[in-house]
Amino acid sequence: MTQSIELIATATFGLEAVVAQEIKDLGYENVKVENGRVVYAADMKAICRSNLWLRSADRVRLKVGEFKATTFDELFENTKALPWTEIIPANAAFPVDGKSVKSTLYSISDCQAIVKKAVVESMRTSFNKEWFEESGPLYRIEVALWKDIATLTIDTSGPGLHKRGYRIEKSSSPLRENLAAAMIMLARWNPHIPLIDPFCGAGTIPIEAALMGRNIAPGMQRNFVSEAWPNISKSFWKEAREEASNSATKDISLYIMGMDSDPRVLKNARKNAHAAGVENDIHFQESSFNKISSRKKYGKIICNPPYGERQGDLQEVEGLYKEMGKIFSELDTWSFYILSPHSKFEQLFGKKATKKRKLYNGNIKVHYYQFFGPAPPTK
């Protein structure tokens, strides 16, 4: 009998629906979207598949329990009652992280200490041990309080899912891989549509598109903390990795271009693309964005241009946005998808977006401006 569990895929605010669709595409139907996370019913093998395949999520957590807690006694007793020893082995390392928002129990350090004490007490009773060396596999616990509801989870990912393993060279203001992937998904790009990023930097958007176009699982090149857990069968990880390997598409031609005016940046982008195994799918071109052109009649420009706060004078950036509007308008059958924090971007660009969505690039509030071009004629 397959063990039924609940998983939580955490997400950047604004991307919950994107993450939820990815989870459904993996075959998990019982999906609940909440602020900053997506909760879904699954089995233990789903830990392996979710970590390997989710492109836009931050990480995958195993939900141990959830309850109301307005006093430290409630937090302790309810935590102690959860089935920790069914999940955590006696030699495990189990540090506790915490966060509290709009809750009576606002002292995070106190909540962490109480949860740690409760888990130790639960394990002491079950394992008949007084001392735990914590020298084994890592089971990082989180107690998250939201409006007096405590959610206890264990991280299954380790480093965040945006760390694919291909980024060898870092740029001064990198776009996270999972946000780049979400931008591509929100643009409804598919492998048969030309894609250009005229501000490609480290190459994140073109690389994520190439991985998507070839159906390469984004987690294939890295390991996850739960791979060391004895309660997940090694065969599950083996099967999940074999599934991902067999799903990759080889016989497809992609039209993906990354442009940047800085040759050093492009050198790094090429290194990253090589590390990701998609260097032959992307044409990197040393060029300013105002030289953008394509023989393709229909396509998508997806980009994250400079913001001004970190990469240059705001006045220069505003001039850049105005020039973008003029240059991009020459590709009058293309669609444009642009990430920017500027409140007057549309005014500067010279066109009202067909659609826009509020997102966060790190701690910066941005809008994803979407300008839809005409639909290609149906064949």
matplotlib code that plots the C-alpha trace (Angstrom):
import matplotlib.pyplot as plt

x = [0.0, 1.4, 1.8, -0.3, 1.3, 0.7, 3.3, 3.7, 5.4, 6.4, 6.2, 7.0, 3.9, 2.1, 3.4, 1.1, -1.1, 1.9, 3.2, -0.2, -0.5, 3.0, 1.9, -1.3, 0.8, 2.8, -0.4, -1.4, -5.0, -5.8, -4.3, -5.0, -3.6, -2.8, -0.7, 2.9, 2.3, 0.5, -0.7, -1.2, -1.9, 0.7, 2.9, 6.5, 7.7, 6.2, 8.9, 11.4, 9.4, 8.4, 11.9, 13.2, 10.5, 9.1, 10.5, 8.7, 8.5, 11.0, 11.1, 9.1, 8.1, 6.6, 3.7, 3.8, 0.8, -1.3, -3.2, -4.2, -1.7, -2.2, -0.2, 3.2, 1.6, -0.7, 2.3, 4.3, 1.5, 0.2, 3.8, 4.7, 1.5, 2.6, 4.1, 7.7, 9.3, 7.4, 9.4, 12.7, 15.2, 16.9, 20.3, 18.8, 19.9, 16.7, 17.3, 14.2, 13.5, 10.6, 8.4, 5.4, 3.0, -0.1, 0.0, -0.2, 3.0, 5.3, 8.6, 10.2, 13.1, 10.8, 8.6, 11.7, 12.9, 9.5, 9.1, 12.6, 11.9, 8.5, 10.1, 12.9, 10.3, 8.3, 11.4, 12.7, 9.5, 9.4, 13.1, 13.7, 16.7, 17.8, 20.3, 20.3, 23.6, 22.0, 24.9, 22.7, 20.7, 19.2, 15.5, 15.2, 11.9, 10.0, 7.3, 5.3, 2.6, 0.0, -2.9, -2.4, -2.4, 0.9, 2.1, 4.9, 6.9, 10.2, 12.2, 12.8, 14.8, 17.9, 19.2, 16.3, 14.9, 16.2, 19.7, 19.7, 23.4, 24.2, 25.0, 28.8, 29.2, 27.1, 26.1, 25.8, 22.0, 21.0, 17.4, 16.5, 16.0, 12.5, 11.3, 12.7, 10.9, 7.7, 8.0, 8.4, 5.3, 3.2, 4.2, 2.7, 5.8, 6.3, 9.3, 7.9, 7.8, 11.0, 12.2, 14.6, 16.0, 17.7, 19.1, 20.2, 23.0, 23.9, 21.6, 19.0, 15.9, 17.3, 18.7, 15.4, 13.5, 15.9, 15.4, 11.7, 11.8, 13.7, 11.6, 14.7, 13.8, 15.4, 16.7, 18.5, 22.0, 21.7, 21.0, 18.3, 18.6, 15.8, 17.9, 19.7, 16.5, 16.2, 12.4, 12.4, 13.2, 16.3, 14.3, 11.9, 14.8, 16.2, 12.8, 12.2, 15.6, 15.1, 11.7, 13.2, 16.1, 13.7, 11.4, 14.0, 13.4, 16.4, 14.9, 13.6, 14.9, 14.7, 14.9, 16.3, 18.5, 20.2, 21.7, 23.9, 26.3, 28.9, 31.2, 32.3, 28.7, 28.0, 31.1, 29.6, 26.2, 27.8, 29.5, 26.2, 24.4, 27.2, 26.9, 23.1, 23.7, 21.8, 24.6, 23.6, 20.0, 20.8, 22.4, 24.2, 24.9, 27.1, 24.8, 22.9, 19.1, 18.5, 20.0, 17.3, 15.8, 14.5, 13.4, 10.7, 7.3, 5.9, 7.8, 8.1, 10.6, 10.9, 13.3, 14.4, 15.9, 18.0, 16.0, 18.1, 18.3, 21.3, 22.5, 22.7, 21.2, 17.3, 17.2, 19.3, 16.9, 13.9, 15.5, 16.2, 12.5, 11.5, 13.9, 12.7, 9.2, 10.3, 12.6, 10.2, 7.3, 9.2, 8.6, 4.9, 3.8, 5.7, 4.6, 6.6, 7.0, 8.9, 9.8, 10.1, 9.7, 9.1, 5.5, 5.4, 6.9, 3.9, 4.0, 7.7, 7.3, 4.6, 2.0, -0.5, 0.1, -2.5, -2.0, 0.2, 0.9, 2.5, 5.5, 8.7, 12.2, 14.0, 12.8, 11.9, 8.3, 7.9, 5.3, 5.3, 4.1, 2.6, 2.0, 0.2, 0.9, -1.5, -2.0, -0.2, -2.5, -3.7, -2.3]
y = [0.0, 3.4, 5.8, 8.9, 12.2, 15.9, 18.1, 21.9, 23.5, 27.0, 29.8, 33.5, 35.6, 35.9, 32.5, 30.2, 29.4, 28.7, 26.2, 24.6, 24.0, 22.4, 20.1, 19.1, 18.4, 15.9, 14.1, 15.2, 16.4, 17.2, 20.6, 23.6, 27.1, 29.3, 32.5, 31.7, 27.9, 25.1, 22.1, 18.7, 15.1, 12.7, 9.7, 9.4, 9.0, 12.5, 14.0, 12.7, 13.8, 17.2, 18.1, 17.0, 18.6, 21.8, 24.8, 27.7, 26.5, 27.6, 24.3, 21.2, 20.6, 17.5, 18.5, 16.8, 18.6, 21.8, 23.1, 26.2, 27.5, 30.7, 29.5, 27.9, 24.9, 24.3, 24.6, 22.1, 19.5, 19.5, 19.3, 16.4, 14.5, 14.5, 11.3, 12.4, 9.0, 7.7, 10.2, 11.1, 8.3, 8.2, 9.5, 12.3, 16.0, 18.0, 21.8, 24.0, 27.1, 29.4, 32.3, 34.0, 36.4, 38.0, 35.5, 35.6, 33.6, 36.2, 35.3, 33.1, 32.0, 30.8, 28.9, 27.2, 26.2, 24.8, 22.8, 21.4, 20.4, 18.8, 16.8, 15.6, 14.5, 12.6, 10.8, 10.1, 8.3, 6.2, 5.4, 5.0, 7.2, 10.2, 11.8, 12.3, 12.9, 14.2, 12.9, 11.4, 12.7, 16.2, 16.7, 20.5, 21.3, 24.6, 25.9, 28.5, 30.5, 32.4, 33.9, 31.5, 28.4, 26.5, 24.4, 22.0, 20.8, 19.2, 20.5, 17.9, 20.0, 21.4, 24.4, 26.2, 24.7, 27.7, 26.3, 24.1, 23.4, 25.0, 28.5, 28.6, 32.3, 34.8, 38.2, 41.4, 41.1, 37.6, 36.7, 33.6, 30.5, 29.7, 33.3, 33.1, 29.8, 31.3, 34.2, 31.8, 29.8, 32.9, 34.0, 30.7, 30.0, 26.6, 25.1, 26.0, 29.8, 31.9, 33.5, 36.4, 37.9, 41.2, 41.7, 38.1, 38.7, 35.3, 33.7, 32.5, 33.1, 31.5, 28.5, 27.9, 28.1, 25.6, 23.2, 23.6, 23.2, 19.9, 18.8, 18.4, 18.2, 21.3, 19.2, 16.6, 18.1, 18.4, 16.4, 16.9, 16.6, 13.9, 11.6, 10.7, 9.9, 6.2, 6.3, 7.1, 4.1, 4.4, 2.8, 5.8, 8.2, 5.8, 5.5, 9.3, 10.1, 7.4, 8.9, 12.4, 11.1, 9.3, 12.3, 14.6, 15.4, 15.4, 15.7, 19.2, 22.5, 25.5, 29.2, 30.9, 34.0, 35.7, 39.2, 41.4, 44.2, 43.1, 40.3, 39.2, 38.7, 36.7, 34.5, 33.6, 33.0, 30.5, 28.7, 28.4, 27.1, 24.5, 23.4, 23.1, 21.0, 23.3, 25.4, 24.1, 25.3, 29.0, 31.6, 34.2, 37.4, 40.3, 43.2, 46.1, 45.6, 48.3, 46.1, 43.4, 41.9, 38.6, 37.0, 35.1, 36.6, 35.7, 35.3, 36.4, 38.8, 37.8, 40.0, 41.5, 44.9, 47.0, 48.6, 51.6, 50.9, 48.7, 48.8, 52.4, 55.8, 55.9, 58.6, 56.4, 53.5, 55.6, 56.6, 52.9, 52.0, 54.7, 53.4, 49.8, 50.9, 52.3, 49.5, 46.7, 48.2, 47.5, 43.8, 44.5, 40.8, 39.8, 39.7, 41.3, 40.2, 42.6, 42.6, 46.0, 47.7, 51.2, 52.4, 54.4, 51.7, 51.6, 55.4, 55.3, 52.3, 54.1, 51.4, 50.0, 46.3, 43.8, 42.2, 42.7, 40.7, 41.8, 39.6, 39.8, 39.6, 38.9, 41.7, 44.0, 44.4, 44.3, 44.0, 41.5, 43.6, 41.5, 42.9, 40.5, 40.6, 39.2, 35.4, 33.5, 32.2, 28.7, 26.1]
z = [0.0, -1.0, 1.9, 1.5, 2.5, 2.1, 0.4, 0.2, -2.7, -1.6, -4.1, -4.7, -4.2, -7.5, -8.8, -6.8, -9.8, -12.0, -9.4, -9.0, -12.7, -12.8, -9.9, -11.8, -14.9, -12.8, -12.2, -8.7, -8.7, -5.1, -5.2, -2.9, -3.7, -0.7, -0.2, -1.0, -1.2, -2.9, -0.8, -2.5, -1.6, -2.9, -2.0, -1.0, -4.7, -5.3, -3.1, -5.8, -8.8, -7.4, -6.6, -10.0, -12.1, -10.5, -12.4, -10.7, -7.0, -4.3, -2.5, -1.5, 2.1, 3.8, 5.9, 9.3, 10.9, 11.4, 14.4, 16.2, 18.8, 20.9, 23.9, 24.2, 26.0, 22.9, 20.6, 22.7, 23.3, 19.7, 18.3, 20.6, 19.5, 15.8, 14.3, 14.2, 14.7, 11.7, 9.6, 11.5, 12.4, 15.7, 14.4, 12.3, 12.6, 13.1, 13.5, 13.7, 11.7, 12.4, 11.2, 12.6, 10.9, 12.6, 15.4, 19.2, 19.5, 17.8, 19.4, 16.7, 18.8, 21.6, 19.1, 17.6, 21.1, 22.1, 18.9, 19.3, 22.8, 21.8, 19.0, 21.3, 23.9, 21.3, 20.0, 23.5, 24.3, 21.1, 20.8, 24.5, 24.3, 26.5, 24.1, 20.3, 18.7, 15.5, 13.3, 10.6, 7.6, 7.8, 8.5, 8.7, 10.5, 10.1, 12.4, 10.5, 12.3, 10.3, 12.1, 15.1, 12.9, 13.2, 10.3, 10.9, 7.9, 7.0, 4.0, 1.3, -1.1, 0.7, -1.3, -3.0, -6.2, -8.2, -7.7, -10.8, -10.7, -14.1, -13.1, -13.0, -13.4, -11.5, -12.8, -10.6, -10.4, -11.3, -12.2, -10.2, -12.4, -11.1, -11.8, -15.3, -15.8, -14.5, -16.9, -19.8, -18.7, -18.2, -21.7, -22.9, -24.9, -26.6, -28.4, -31.9, -31.1, -31.6, -28.4, -28.0, -24.7, -25.7, -22.1, -21.4, -18.9, -17.4, -19.9, -17.4, -19.6, -22.7, -20.7, -18.9, -22.2, -23.8, -20.8, -21.2, -24.9, -24.6, -21.6, -19.4, -15.7, -14.1, -11.0, -13.0, -12.3, -8.6, -5.4, -2.8, 1.0, 1.1, -1.1, 2.1, 4.0, 4.8, 4.7, 1.0, -1.1, -3.2, -6.0, -5.9, -6.7, -9.3, -11.1, -10.9, -12.4, -15.1, -15.9, -16.2, -18.4, -20.7, -21.0, -22.5, -26.2, -28.6, -32.1, -31.9, -33.4, -31.1, -32.1, -29.0, -29.0, -26.1, -26.7, -24.5, -25.3, -22.7, -24.1, -20.6, -19.6, -22.8, -22.1, -18.7, -20.3, -22.8, -19.9, -18.1, -21.2, -21.7, -18.0, -18.5, -21.7, -24.0, -25.6, -29.0, -28.6, -28.0, -30.2, -28.0, -29.8, -28.7, -29.6, -28.1, -27.9, -30.4, -33.1, -32.5, -35.6, -36.9, -40.1, -38.2, -38.6, -35.2, -31.9, -28.3, -26.6, -22.9, -20.9, -17.6, -18.5, -16.1, -13.2, -12.3, -8.6, -9.0, -12.6, -13.5, -13.3, -13.2, -15.8, -18.2, -17.5, -18.3, -21.6, -22.2, -21.7, -24.2, -26.8, -26.1, -27.0, -30.4, -31.3, -30.3, -32.2, -35.4, -34.6, -35.0, -35.1, -32.1, -28.4, -25.6, -22.0, -19.8, -16.1, -14.5, -11.1, -12.6, -11.9, -15.2, -17.4, -19.8, -20.1, -20.9, -23.2, -25.1, -24.9, -22.4, -21.6, -22.6, -19.2, -16.2, -13.0, -9.8, -8.8, -6.7, -8.0, -4.7, -2.4, -5.3, -6.2, -10.0, -12.7, -15.5, -18.5, -21.3, -24.7, -27.0, -30.7, -33.3, -33.3, -36.1, -38.9, -38.2, -40.6]

ax = plt.figure().add_subplot(projection="3d")
ax.plot(x, y, z, "-o")
ax.set_aspect("equal")
plt.show()
